Amino acid sequence: MNEVLEFLKNLTNPESIVKLGLPLLLFVIFAETGLLIGFFLPGDSLVFISGLLCATNQSLLKVNITELILFMSLAAIIGNTFGYYFGKRVGAGLYKRADSFFFKKKHLETTRSFYEKHGGKTLFIGRFLPIIRTFAPILAGVIKIDFKKFMLYNIVGALCWIGSVAGIGYFLGAKFPQTKEYLGYIVIGLIIVTSIPVLITYFNERKSK
């Protein structure tokens, strides 16, 4: 039981995920971008730290930065595609689902507000925003967005998100190796910055109601 709890704890720690190997890293990105339970997993901080540690300790993941970006982008694309088909299968019934630890209806409503404001571009913008990143592909399936249009935003969004965030992490790690000593502060900073647009949308939604 303790081993299970320790494993679940590691899933919320970006540095621990990277140190446990590339397969787990790719699975977490897949889950965070396509499964209902993925909203609590690290996203931006995980991608950033992966790039940074790839520069400072390449033997950790045993791939170069180009391979890392391609693998992570593929995991994100597959994750979104899975989420799309899941949303298409469950349909509007998802709105009737009771809240649980792994599912909050408010997250679905926040994502819906993004769709109303940004349309299909939510799939691209959402790549850079926690919670929206998890629920955008699922809601795209619920409202049956054209699959070709979905895949365009899916692929471009994944490459831009992974490429930019991991690329910045790699650049800082290569130029300033001491950056890895401040990973805790970096994670907190990324969470705060990326959460601001989501919180604004959520509170505006509540205010409009």
HELIX and SHEET records of a PDB file:
HELIX    1   1 ASN A    2  ASN A   10  1                                   9    
HELIX    2   2 PRO A   14  LYS A   19  1                                   6    
HELIX    3   3 LEU A   22  GLY A   34  1                                  13    
HELIX    4   4 LEU A   36  PHE A   40  5                                   5    
HELIX    5   5 ASP A   44  THR A   56  1                                  13    
HELIX    6   6 GLN A   58  LEU A   60  5                                   3    
HELIX    7   7 ILE A   65  VAL A   90  1                                  26    
HELIX    8   8 GLY A   91  LYS A   96  5                                   6    
HELIX    9   9 LYS A  105  HIS A  118  1                                  14    
HELIX   10  10 GLY A  119  LYS A  121  5                                   3    
HELIX   11  11 THR A  122  ILE A  125  1                                   4    
HELIX   12  12 GLY A  126  PHE A  128  5                                   3    
HELIX   13  13 ILE A  132  VAL A  142  1                                  11    
HELIX   14  14 PHE A  147  LYS A  175  1                                  29    
HELIX   15  15 PRO A  177  TYR A  182  5                                   6    
HELIX   16  16 LEU A  183  SER A  208  1                                  26    
END                                                                             
